Amino acid sequence: MLPAILNAGEAYGDSATGHGNRVNVEYVSANPTGPMHVGHCRGAVVGDALANLLAKVGHSVTKEYYINDAGAR
Protein backbone atom coordinates (compact mmCIF):
# COMPACT_ATOMS: atom_id res chain seq x y z
CA MET A 1 0.00 0.00 0.00
CA LEU A 2 2.86 2.39 0.71
CA PRO A 3 3.81 2.88 -2.98
CA ALA A 4 0.15 3.62 -3.84
CA ILE A 5 -0.08 6.13 -0.99
CA LEU A 6 3.15 7.85 -2.01
CA ASN A 7 2.10 7.97 -5.69
CA ALA A 8 -1.26 9.53 -4.82
CA GLY A 9 0.40 12.27 -2.75
CA GLU A 10 -2.03 14.91 -1.47
CA ALA A 11 -4.90 13.20 -3.29
CA TYR A 12 -4.63 10.04 -1.17
CA GLY A 13 -7.92 9.50 0.62
CA ASP A 14 -9.90 11.90 -1.54
CA SER A 15 -13.48 10.80 -2.00
CA ALA A 16 -16.80 12.11 -3.25
CA THR A 17 -18.71 10.35 -0.47
CA GLY A 18 -20.00 13.66 0.88
CA HIS A 19 -21.09 14.87 -2.60
CA GLY A 20 -20.97 18.51 -1.45
CA ASN A 21 -23.40 17.94 1.44
CA ARG A 22 -23.19 20.91 3.76
CA VAL A 23 -21.91 20.27 7.27
CA ASN A 24 -21.51 22.76 10.12
CA VAL A 25 -18.89 21.79 12.72
CA GLU A 26 -18.93 23.88 15.89
CA TYR A 27 -16.11 23.23 18.31
CA VAL A 28 -14.30 24.61 21.36
CA SER A 29 -16.82 27.21 22.59
CA ALA A 30 -14.82 27.84 25.75
CA ASN A 31 -16.24 30.25 28.31
CA PRO A 32 -13.46 32.82 28.90
CA THR A 33 -15.06 33.90 32.18
CA GLY A 34 -14.82 30.38 33.61
CA PRO A 35 -11.98 28.00 34.32
CA MET A 36 -10.05 26.61 31.36
CA HIS A 37 -8.97 22.96 31.27
CA VAL A 38 -7.28 20.48 28.95
CA GLY A 39 -10.65 19.45 27.52
CA HIS A 40 -10.94 22.82 25.76
CA CYS A 41 -7.69 22.13 23.89
CA ARG A 42 -8.74 18.57 23.09
CA GLY A 43 -12.07 19.81 21.74
CA ALA A 44 -10.31 22.23 19.42
CA VAL A 45 -8.01 19.55 18.03
CA VAL A 46 -10.75 16.94 17.59
CA GLY A 47 -13.19 19.44 16.06
CA ASP A 48 -10.67 20.77 13.56
CA ALA A 49 -9.49 17.28 12.60
CA LEU A 50 -13.09 16.09 12.13
CA ALA A 51 -13.92 19.10 9.94
CA ASN A 52 -10.81 18.48 7.81
CA LEU A 53 -11.66 14.79 7.38
CA LEU A 54 -15.23 15.64 6.34
CA ALA A 55 -13.87 18.09 3.76
CA LYS A 56 -11.44 15.45 2.46
CA VAL A 57 -14.34 13.13 1.60
CA GLY A 58 -16.32 15.79 -0.26
CA HIS A 59 -18.46 17.60 2.29
CA SER A 60 -18.80 21.37 2.13
CA VAL A 61 -17.68 22.22 5.68
CA THR A 62 -18.26 25.37 7.71
CA LYS A 63 -16.19 25.62 10.89
CA GLU A 64 -17.64 27.70 13.73
CA TYR A 65 -16.12 28.81 16.98
CA TYR A 66 -18.35 30.57 19.47
CA ILE A 67 -17.11 32.52 22.46
CA ASN A 68 -19.48 32.12 25.37
CA ASP A 69 -18.84 35.32 27.29
CA ALA A 70 -22.17 35.62 29.09
CA GLY A 71 -20.30 35.39 32.40
CA ALA A 72 -20.89 33.42 35.54
CA ARG A 73 -23.69 35.09 37.49
PDB file of N, CA, C and O in Angstrom:
ATOM      1  N   MET A   1       0.819  -1.202   0.000  1.00  0.00           N
ATOM      2  CA  MET A   1       0.000   0.000   0.000  1.00  0.00           C
ATOM      3  C   MET A   1       0.861   1.264   0.000  1.00  0.00           C
ATOM      4  O   MET A   1       0.454   2.291  -0.542  1.00  0.00           O
ATOM      5  N   LEU A   2       2.030   1.192   0.597  1.00  0.00           N
ATOM      6  CA  LEU A   2       2.864   2.389   0.707  1.00  0.00           C
ATOM      7  C   LEU A   2       3.177   3.019  -0.647  1.00  0.00           C
ATOM      8  O   LEU A   2       3.067   4.239  -0.771  1.00  0.00           O
ATOM      9  N   PRO A   3       3.566   2.246  -1.677  1.00  0.00           N
ATOM     10  CA  PRO A   3       3.807   2.880  -2.980  1.00  0.00           C
ATOM     11  C   PRO A   3       2.558   3.591  -3.531  1.00  0.00           C
ATOM     12  O   PRO A   3       2.667   4.673  -4.108  1.00  0.00           O
ATOM     13  N   ALA A   4       1.382   2.989  -3.355  1.00  0.00           N
ATOM     14  CA  ALA A   4       0.148   3.622  -3.836  1.00  0.00           C
ATOM     15  C   ALA A   4      -0.118   4.924  -3.097  1.00  0.00           C
ATOM     16  O   ALA A   4      -0.535   5.911  -3.704  1.00  0.00           O
ATOM     17  N   ILE A   5       0.120   4.931  -1.796  1.00  0.00           N
ATOM     18  CA  ILE A   5      -0.079   6.134  -0.993  1.00  0.00           C
ATOM     19  C   ILE A   5       0.884   7.226  -1.432  1.00  0.00           C
ATOM     20  O   ILE A   5       0.485   8.377  -1.612  1.00  0.00           O
ATOM     21  N   LEU A   6       2.142   6.868  -1.604  1.00  0.00           N
ATOM     22  CA  LEU A   6       3.149   7.850  -2.014  1.00  0.00           C
ATOM     23  C   LEU A   6       2.868   8.382  -3.421  1.00  0.00           C
ATOM     24  O   LEU A   6       3.065   9.570  -3.679  1.00  0.00           O
ATOM     25  N   ASN A   7       2.413   7.524  -4.326  1.00  0.00           N
ATOM     26  CA  ASN A   7       2.098   7.965  -5.691  1.00  0.00           C
ATOM     27  C   ASN A   7       0.900   8.907  -5.715  1.00  0.00           C
ATOM     28  O   ASN A   7       0.861   9.835  -6.522  1.00  0.00           O
ATOM     29  N   ALA A   8      -0.066   8.682  -4.851  1.00  0.00           N
ATOM     30  CA  ALA A   8      -1.259   9.534  -4.816  1.00  0.00           C
ATOM     31  C   ALA A   8      -0.958  10.901  -4.225  1.00  0.00           C
ATOM     32  O   ALA A   8      -1.628  11.878  -4.561  1.00  0.00           O
ATOM     33  N   GLY A   9       0.031  10.988  -3.359  1.00  0.00           N
ATOM     34  CA  GLY A   9       0.398  12.270  -2.754  1.00  0.00           C
ATOM     35  C   GLY A   9      -0.753  12.885  -1.974  1.00  0.00           C
ATOM     36  O   GLY A   9      -1.428  12.206  -1.199  1.00  0.00           O
ATOM     37  N   GLU A  10      -0.969  14.172  -2.187  1.00  0.00           N
ATOM     38  CA  GLU A  10      -2.025  14.910  -1.471  1.00  0.00           C
ATOM     39  C   GLU A  10      -3.423  14.375  -1.770  1.00  0.00           C
ATOM     40  O   GLU A  10      -4.343  14.568  -0.976  1.00  0.00           O
ATOM     41  N   ALA A  11      -3.584  13.710  -2.900  1.00  0.00           N
ATOM     42  CA  ALA A  11      -4.900  13.202  -3.293  1.00  0.00           C
ATOM     43  C   ALA A  11      -5.260  11.899  -2.580  1.00  0.00           C
ATOM     44  O   ALA A  11      -6.394  11.435  -2.696  1.00  0.00           O
ATOM     45  N   TYR A  12      -4.321  11.301  -1.849  1.00  0.00           N
ATOM     46  CA  TYR A  12      -4.629  10.039  -1.173  1.00  0.00           C
ATOM     47  C   TYR A  12      -5.773  10.237  -0.179  1.00  0.00           C
ATOM     48  O   TYR A  12      -5.720  11.134   0.662  1.00  0.00           O
ATOM     49  N   GLY A  13      -6.776   9.421  -0.276  1.00  0.00           N
ATOM     50  CA  GLY A  13      -7.923   9.497   0.624  1.00  0.00           C
ATOM     51  C   GLY A  13      -9.054  10.363   0.112  1.00  0.00           C
ATOM     52  O   GLY A  13     -10.136  10.380   0.698  1.00  0.00           O
ATOM     53  N   ASP A  14      -8.816  11.089  -0.986  1.00  0.00           N
ATOM     54  CA  ASP A  14      -9.898  11.901  -1.540  1.00  0.00           C
ATOM     55  C   ASP A  14     -11.079  11.013  -1.897  1.00  0.00           C
ATOM     56  O   ASP A  14     -10.910   9.868  -2.318  1.00  0.00           O
ATOM     57  N   SER A  15     -12.278  11.560  -1.723  1.00  0.00           N
ATOM     58  CA  SER A  15     -13.483  10.802  -2.002  1.00  0.00           C
ATOM     59  C   SER A  15     -14.613  11.772  -2.295  1.00  0.00           C
ATOM     60  O   SER A  15     -14.569  12.932  -1.884  1.00  0.00           O
ATOM     61  N   ALA A  16     -15.604  11.304  -2.993  1.00  0.00           N
ATOM     62  CA  ALA A  16     -16.797  12.109  -3.255  1.00  0.00           C
ATOM     63  C   ALA A  16     -17.965  11.631  -2.404  1.00  0.00           C
ATOM     64  O   ALA A  16     -19.121  11.922  -2.712  1.00  0.00           O
ATOM     65  N   THR A  17     -17.667  10.899  -1.337  1.00  0.00           N
ATOM     66  CA  THR A  17     -18.708  10.347  -0.474  1.00  0.00           C
ATOM     67  C   THR A  17     -19.675  11.421   0.012  1.00  0.00           C
ATOM     68  O   THR A  17     -20.883  11.190   0.072  1.00  0.00           O
ATOM     69  N   GLY A  18     -19.152  12.587   0.355  1.00  0.00           N
ATOM     70  CA  GLY A  18     -19.996  13.659   0.878  1.00  0.00           C
ATOM     71  C   GLY A  18     -20.795  14.377  -0.188  1.00  0.00           C
ATOM     72  O   GLY A  18     -21.780  15.043   0.128  1.00  0.00           O
ATOM     73  N   HIS A  19     -20.393  14.258  -1.455  1.00  0.00           N
ATOM     74  CA  HIS A  19     -21.091  14.869  -2.596  1.00  0.00           C
ATOM     75  C   HIS A  19     -21.493  16.313  -2.355  1.00  0.00           C
ATOM     76  O   HIS A  19     -22.571  16.722  -2.788  1.00  0.00           O
ATOM     77  N   GLY A  20     -20.661  17.102  -1.675  1.00  0.00           N
ATOM     78  CA  GLY A  20     -20.968  18.508  -1.450  1.00  0.00           C
ATOM     79  C   GLY A  20     -22.021  18.762  -0.382  1.00  0.00           C
ATOM     80  O   GLY A  20     -22.457  19.901  -0.212  1.00  0.00           O
ATOM     81  N   ASN A  21     -22.443  17.721   0.346  1.00  0.00           N
ATOM     82  CA  ASN A  21     -23.403  17.942   1.439  1.00  0.00           C
ATOM     83  C   ASN A  21     -22.820  18.953   2.413  1.00  0.00           C
ATOM     84  O   ASN A  21     -21.640  18.889   2.758  1.00  0.00           O
ATOM     85  N   ARG A  22     -23.646  19.874   2.848  1.00  0.00           N
ATOM     86  CA  ARG A  22     -23.191  20.915   3.756  1.00  0.00           C
ATOM     87  C   ARG A  22     -23.176  20.392   5.187  1.00  0.00           C
ATOM     88  O   ARG A  22     -24.119  19.743   5.641  1.00  0.00           O
ATOM     89  N   VAL A  23     -22.079  20.692   5.890  1.00  0.00           N
ATOM     90  CA  VAL A  23     -21.908  20.267   7.274  1.00  0.00           C
ATOM     91  C   VAL A  23     -21.391  21.459   8.065  1.00  0.00           C
ATOM     92  O   VAL A  23     -20.470  22.149   7.627  1.00  0.00           O
ATOM     93  N   ASN A  24     -21.980  21.700   9.227  1.00  0.00           N
ATOM     94  CA  ASN A  24     -21.514  22.755  10.116  1.00  0.00           C
ATOM     95  C   ASN A  24     -20.875  22.093  11.332  1.00  0.00           C
ATOM     96  O   ASN A  24     -21.534  21.338  12.048  1.00  0.00           O
ATOM     97  N   VAL A  25     -19.593  22.374  11.568  1.00  0.00           N
ATOM     98  CA  VAL A  25     -18.888  21.794  12.716  1.00  0.00           C
ATOM     99  C   VAL A  25     -18.562  22.932  13.678  1.00  0.00           C
ATOM    100  O   VAL A  25     -17.761  23.816  13.374  1.00  0.00           O
ATOM    101  N   GLU A  26     -19.200  22.890  14.841  1.00  0.00           N
ATOM    102  CA  GLU A  26     -18.927  23.877  15.889  1.00  0.00           C
ATOM    103  C   GLU A  26     -18.063  23.197  16.942  1.00  0.00           C
ATOM    104  O   GLU A  26     -18.388  22.104  17.407  1.00  0.00           O
ATOM    105  N   TYR A  27     -16.980  23.834  17.312  1.00  0.00           N
ATOM    106  CA  TYR A  27     -16.113  23.229  18.309  1.00  0.00           C
ATOM    107  C   TYR A  27     -15.467  24.280  19.190  1.00  0.00           C
ATOM    108  O   TYR A  27     -15.447  25.462  18.846  1.00  0.00           O
ATOM    109  N   VAL A  28     -14.959  23.865  20.289  1.00  0.00           N
ATOM    110  CA  VAL A  28     -14.303  24.611  21.355  1.00  0.00           C
ATOM    111  C   VAL A  28     -15.328  25.299  22.231  1.00  0.00           C
ATOM    112  O   VAL A  28     -15.673  24.775  23.290  1.00  0.00           O
ATOM    113  N   SER A  29     -15.826  26.457  21.826  1.00  0.00           N
ATOM    114  CA  SER A  29     -16.815  27.208  22.588  1.00  0.00           C
ATOM    115  C   SER A  29     -16.463  27.311  24.071  1.00  0.00           C
ATOM    116  O   SER A  29     -17.304  27.059  24.933  1.00  0.00           O
ATOM    117  N   ALA A  30     -15.248  27.673  24.355  1.00  0.00           N
ATOM    118  CA  ALA A  30     -14.823  27.840  25.749  1.00  0.00           C
ATOM    119  C   ALA A  30     -15.411  29.113  26.339  1.00  0.00           C
ATOM    120  O   ALA A  30     -15.561  30.112  25.634  1.00  0.00           O
ATOM    121  N   ASN A  31     -15.742  29.088  27.607  1.00  0.00           N
ATOM    122  CA  ASN A  31     -16.243  30.254  28.312  1.00  0.00           C
ATOM    123  C   ASN A  31     -15.039  30.972  28.938  1.00  0.00           C
ATOM    124  O   ASN A  31     -14.465  30.478  29.909  1.00  0.00           O
ATOM    125  N   PRO A  32     -14.653  32.134  28.389  1.00  0.00           N
ATOM    126  CA  PRO A  32     -13.460  32.818  28.901  1.00  0.00           C
ATOM    127  C   PRO A  32     -13.629  33.365  30.318  1.00  0.00           C
ATOM    128  O   PRO A  32     -12.647  33.753  30.952  1.00  0.00           O
ATOM    129  N   THR A  33     -14.867  33.400  30.818  1.00  0.00           N
ATOM    130  CA  THR A  33     -15.063  33.899  32.181  1.00  0.00           C
ATOM    131  C   THR A  33     -15.004  32.771  33.199  1.00  0.00           C
ATOM    132  O   THR A  33     -15.066  33.016  34.404  1.00  0.00           O
ATOM    133  N   GLY A  34     -14.884  31.535  32.719  1.00  0.00           N
ATOM    134  CA  GLY A  34     -14.823  30.381  33.612  1.00  0.00           C
ATOM    135  C   GLY A  34     -13.455  29.730  33.552  1.00  0.00           C
ATOM    136  O   GLY A  34     -12.575  30.189  32.824  1.00  0.00           O
ATOM    137  N   PRO A  35     -13.275  28.678  34.303  1.00  0.00           N
ATOM    138  CA  PRO A  35     -11.977  28.002  34.317  1.00  0.00           C
ATOM    139  C   PRO A  35     -11.712  27.276  32.993  1.00  0.00           C
ATOM    140  O   PRO A  35     -12.615  26.689  32.397  1.00  0.00           O
ATOM    141  N   MET A  36     -10.469  27.330  32.556  1.00  0.00           N
ATOM    142  CA  MET A  36     -10.047  26.607  31.360  1.00  0.00           C
ATOM    143  C   MET A  36      -9.426  25.280  31.795  1.00  0.00           C
ATOM    144  O   MET A  36      -8.844  25.188  32.876  1.00  0.00           O
ATOM    145  N   HIS A  37      -9.551  24.257  30.955  1.00  0.00           N
ATOM    146  CA  HIS A  37      -8.966  22.963  31.274  1.00  0.00           C
ATOM    147  C   HIS A  37      -8.520  22.286  29.977  1.00  0.00           C
ATOM    148  O   HIS A  37      -8.787  22.786  28.884  1.00  0.00           O
ATOM    149  N   VAL A  38      -7.847  21.159  30.107  1.00  0.00           N
ATOM    150  CA  VAL A  38      -7.278  20.477  28.953  1.00  0.00           C
ATOM    151  C   VAL A  38      -8.354  20.026  27.964  1.00  0.00           C
ATOM    152  O   VAL A  38      -8.062  19.854  26.781  1.00  0.00           O
ATOM    153  N   GLY A  39      -9.559  19.839  28.412  1.00  0.00           N
ATOM    154  CA  GLY A  39     -10.650  19.451  27.524  1.00  0.00           C
ATOM    155  C   GLY A  39     -10.942  20.490  26.459  1.00  0.00           C
ATOM    156  O   GLY A  39     -11.356  20.137  25.355  1.00  0.00           O
ATOM    157  N   HIS A  40     -10.737  21.767  26.763  1.00  0.00           N
ATOM    158  CA  HIS A  40     -10.943  22.815  25.763  1.00  0.00           C
ATOM    159  C   HIS A  40      -9.954  22.659  24.616  1.00  0.00           C
ATOM    160  O   HIS A  40     -10.327  22.819  23.454  1.00  0.00           O
ATOM    161  N   CYS A  41      -8.711  22.350  24.924  1.00  0.00           N
ATOM    162  CA  CYS A  41      -7.690  22.130  23.892  1.00  0.00           C
ATOM    163  C   CYS A  41      -8.030  20.882  23.084  1.00  0.00           C
ATOM    164  O   CYS A  41      -7.959  20.894  21.856  1.00  0.00           O
ATOM    165  N   ARG A  42      -8.394  19.822  23.768  1.00  0.00           N
ATOM    166  CA  ARG A  42      -8.736  18.566  23.093  1.00  0.00           C
ATOM    167  C   ARG A  42      -9.908  18.784  22.143  1.00  0.00           C
ATOM    168  O   ARG A  42      -9.901  18.278  21.020  1.00  0.00           O
ATOM    169  N   GLY A  43     -10.910  19.534  22.586  1.00  0.00           N
ATOM    170  CA  GLY A  43     -12.073  19.805  21.737  1.00  0.00           C
ATOM    171  C   GLY A  43     -11.699  20.558  20.474  1.00  0.00           C
ATOM    172  O   GLY A  43     -12.258  20.305  19.407  1.00  0.00           O
ATOM    173  N   ALA A  44     -10.757  21.479  20.589  1.00  0.00           N
ATOM    174  CA  ALA A  44     -10.308  22.234  19.422  1.00  0.00           C
ATOM    175  C   ALA A  44      -9.610  21.318  18.420  1.00  0.00           C
ATOM    176  O   ALA A  44      -9.861  21.401  17.218  1.00  0.00           O
ATOM    177  N   VAL A  45      -8.748  20.459  18.910  1.00  0.00           N
ATOM    178  CA  VAL A  45      -8.007  19.547  18.031  1.00  0.00           C
ATOM    179  C   VAL A  45      -8.951  18.552  17.362  1.00  0.00           C
ATOM    180  O   VAL A  45      -8.880  18.348  16.150  1.00  0.00           O
ATOM    181  N   VAL A  46      -9.827  17.936  18.140  1.00  0.00           N
ATOM    182  CA  VAL A  46     -10.754  16.936  17.592  1.00  0.00           C
ATOM    183  C   VAL A  46     -11.721  17.591  16.598  1.00  0.00           C
ATOM    184  O   VAL A  46     -11.973  17.044  15.524  1.00  0.00           O
ATOM    185  N   GLY A  47     -12.253  18.746  16.951  1.00  0.00           N
ATOM    186  CA  GLY A  47     -13.193  19.438  16.064  1.00  0.00           C
ATOM    187  C   GLY A  47     -12.565  19.826  14.744  1.00  0.00           C
ATOM    188  O   GLY A  47     -13.169  19.637  13.688  1.00  0.00           O
ATOM    189  N   ASP A  48     -11.347  20.370  14.789  1.00  0.00           N
ATOM    190  CA  ASP A  48     -10.675  20.774  13.558  1.00  0.00           C
ATOM    191  C   ASP A  48     -10.319  19.560  12.703  1.00  0.00           C
ATOM    192  O   ASP A  48     -10.479  19.588  11.483  1.00  0.00           O
ATOM    193  N   ALA A  49      -9.835  18.492  13.345  1.00  0.00           N
ATOM    194  CA  ALA A  49      -9.493  17.276  12.605  1.00  0.00           C
ATOM    195  C   ALA A  49     -10.736  16.672  11.951  1.00  0.00           C
ATOM    196  O   ALA A  49     -10.683  16.248  10.797  1.00  0.00           O
ATOM    197  N   LEU A  50     -11.847  16.632  12.676  1.00  0.00           N
ATOM    198  CA  LEU A  50     -13.088  16.090  12.127  1.00  0.00           C
ATOM    199  C   LEU A  50     -13.550  16.912  10.926  1.00  0.00           C
ATOM    200  O   LEU A  50     -13.940  16.351   9.903  1.00  0.00           O
ATOM    201  N   ALA A  51     -13.506  18.233  11.047  1.00  0.00           N
ATOM    202  CA  ALA A  51     -13.917  19.097   9.939  1.00  0.00           C
ATOM    203  C   ALA A  51     -13.024  18.873   8.717  1.00  0.00           C
ATOM    204  O   ALA A  51     -13.520  18.836   7.591  1.00  0.00           O
ATOM    205  N   ASN A  52     -11.726  18.725   8.924  1.00  0.00           N
ATOM    206  CA  ASN A  52     -10.806  18.480   7.811  1.00  0.00           C
ATOM    207  C   ASN A  52     -11.068  17.131   7.143  1.00  0.00           C
ATOM    208  O   ASN A  52     -11.014  17.024   5.918  1.00  0.00           O
ATOM    209  N   LEU A  53     -11.350  16.106   7.942  1.00  0.00           N
ATOM    210  CA  LEU A  53     -11.658  14.789   7.376  1.00  0.00           C
ATOM    211  C   LEU A  53     -12.960  14.820   6.572  1.00  0.00           C
ATOM    212  O   LEU A  53     -13.048  14.211   5.506  1.00  0.00           O
ATOM    213  N   LEU A  54     -13.960  15.522   7.078  1.00  0.00           N
ATOM    214  CA  LEU A  54     -15.225  15.639   6.345  1.00  0.00           C
ATOM    215  C   LEU A  54     -15.011  16.352   5.009  1.00  0.00           C
ATOM    216  O   LEU A  54     -15.594  15.968   3.995  1.00  0.00           O
ATOM    217  N   ALA A  55     -14.177  17.385   5.013  1.00  0.00           N
ATOM    218  CA  ALA A  55     -13.875  18.094   3.760  1.00  0.00           C
ATOM    219  C   ALA A  55     -13.127  17.186   2.790  1.00  0.00           C
ATOM    220  O   ALA A  55     -13.359  17.245   1.583  1.00  0.00           O
ATOM    221  N   LYS A  56     -12.237  16.354   3.305  1.00  0.00           N
ATOM    222  CA  LYS A  56     -11.443  15.451   2.457  1.00  0.00           C
ATOM    223  C   LYS A  56     -12.317  14.466   1.695  1.00  0.00           C
ATOM    224  O   LYS A  56     -11.966  14.054   0.589  1.00  0.00           O
ATOM    225  N   VAL A  57     -13.458  14.083   2.276  1.00  0.00           N
ATOM    226  CA  VAL A  57     -14.344  13.132   1.602  1.00  0.00           C
ATOM    227  C   VAL A  57     -15.516  13.822   0.913  1.00  0.00           C
ATOM    228  O   VAL A  57     -16.542  13.194   0.650  1.00  0.00           O
ATOM    229  N   GLY A  58     -15.368  15.117   0.619  1.00  0.00           N
ATOM    230  CA  GLY A  58     -16.316  15.789  -0.257  1.00  0.00           C
ATOM    231  C   GLY A  58     -17.381  16.657   0.359  1.00  0.00           C
ATOM    232  O   GLY A  58     -18.157  17.274  -0.371  1.00  0.00           O
ATOM    233  N   HIS A  59     -17.453  16.731   1.673  1.00  0.00           N
ATOM    234  CA  HIS A  59     -18.459  17.597   2.293  1.00  0.00           C
ATOM    235  C   HIS A  59     -18.051  19.065   2.170  1.00  0.00           C
ATOM    236  O   HIS A  59     -16.865  19.392   2.165  1.00  0.00           O
ATOM    237  N   SER A  60     -19.033  19.926   2.075  1.00  0.00           N
ATOM    238  CA  SER A  60     -18.801  21.366   2.132  1.00  0.00           C
ATOM    239  C   SER A  60     -18.891  21.757   3.610  1.00  0.00           C
ATOM    240  O   SER A  60     -19.981  21.775   4.181  1.00  0.00           O
ATOM    241  N   VAL A  61     -17.754  22.066   4.226  1.00  0.00           N
ATOM    242  CA  VAL A  61     -17.678  22.225   5.682  1.00  0.00           C
ATOM    243  C   VAL A  61     -17.574  23.691   6.079  1.00  0.00           C
ATOM    244  O   VAL A  61     -16.786  24.449   5.513  1.00  0.00           O
ATOM    245  N   THR A  62     -18.378  24.071   7.056  1.00  0.00           N
ATOM    246  CA  THR A  62     -18.258  25.367   7.713  1.00  0.00           C
ATOM    247  C   THR A  62     -17.796  25.106   9.131  1.00  0.00           C
ATOM    248  O   THR A  62     -18.411  24.331   9.863  1.00  0.00           O
ATOM    249  N   LYS A  63     -16.701  25.762   9.520  1.00  0.00           N
ATOM    250  CA  LYS A  63     -16.191  25.620  10.892  1.00  0.00           C
ATOM    251  C   LYS A  63     -16.644  26.834  11.688  1.00  0.00           C
ATOM    252  O   LYS A  63     -16.500  27.969  11.236  1.00  0.00           O
ATOM    253  N   GLU A  64     -17.196  26.591  12.884  1.00  0.00           N
ATOM    254  CA  GLU A  64     -17.641  27.700  13.728  1.00  0.00           C
ATOM    255  C   GLU A  64     -17.055  27.574  15.118  1.00  0.00           C
ATOM    256  O   GLU A  64     -16.969  26.490  15.694  1.00  0.00           O
ATOM    257  N   TYR A  65     -16.662  28.709  15.629  1.00  0.00           N
ATOM    258  CA  TYR A  65     -16.119  28.808  16.981  1.00  0.00           C
ATOM    259  C   TYR A  65     -16.876  29.923  17.686  1.00  0.00           C
ATOM    260  O   TYR A  65     -16.794  31.084  17.287  1.00  0.00           O
ATOM    261  N   TYR A  66     -17.596  29.580  18.710  1.00  0.00           N
ATOM    262  CA  TYR A  66     -18.349  30.572  19.469  1.00  0.00           C
ATOM    263  C   TYR A  66     -17.631  30.870  20.777  1.00  0.00           C
ATOM    264  O   TYR A  66     -17.091  29.974  21.426  1.00  0.00           O
ATOM    265  N   ILE A  67     -17.636  32.136  21.147  1.00  0.00           N
ATOM    266  CA  ILE A  67     -17.106  32.516  22.456  1.00  0.00           C
ATOM    267  C   ILE A  67     -18.288  32.773  23.371  1.00  0.00           C
ATOM    268  O   ILE A  67     -19.081  33.683  23.131  1.00  0.00           O
ATOM    269  N   ASN A  68     -18.403  31.980  24.407  1.00  0.00           N
ATOM    270  CA  ASN A  68     -19.477  32.116  25.371  1.00  0.00           C
ATOM    271  C   ASN A  68     -18.995  33.069  26.460  1.00  0.00           C
ATOM    272  O   ASN A  68     -18.343  32.656  27.419  1.00  0.00           O
ATOM    273  N   ASP A  69     -19.326  34.345  26.297  1.00  0.00           N
ATOM    274  CA  ASP A  69     -18.844  35.317  27.292  1.00  0.00           C
ATOM    275  C   ASP A  69     -19.990  35.922  28.090  1.00  0.00           C
ATOM    276  O   ASP A  69     -19.935  37.087  28.485  1.00  0.00           O
ATOM    277  N   ALA A  70     -21.023  35.128  28.324  1.00  0.00           N
ATOM    278  CA  ALA A  70     -22.171  35.615  29.089  1.00  0.00           C
ATOM    279  C   ALA A  70     -21.831  35.816  30.562  1.00  0.00           C
ATOM    280  O   ALA A  70     -22.551  36.506  31.283  1.00  0.00           O
ATOM    281  N   GLY A  71     -20.732  35.212  31.002  1.00  0.00           N
ATOM    282  CA  GLY A  71     -20.302  35.386  32.396  1.00  0.00           C
ATOM    283  C   GLY A  71     -20.920  34.357  33.328  1.00  0.00           C
ATOM    284  O   GLY A  71     -21.821  33.603  32.961  1.00  0.00           O
ATOM    285  N   ALA A  72     -20.411  34.357  34.515  1.00  0.00           N
ATOM    286  CA  ALA A  72     -20.889  33.421  35.539  1.00  0.00           C
ATOM    287  C   ALA A  72     -21.616  34.225  36.609  1.00  0.00           C
ATOM    288  O   ALA A  72     -20.980  34.769  37.512  1.00  0.00           O
ATOM    289  N   ARG A  73     -22.911  34.305  36.520  1.00  0.00           N
ATOM    290  CA  ARG A  73     -23.690  35.092  37.486  1.00  0.00           C
ATOM    291  C   ARG A  73     -24.391  34.175  38.448  1.00  0.00           C
ATOM    292  O   ARG A  73     -25.099  34.641  39.341  1.00  0.00           O
TER     293      ARG A  73
END
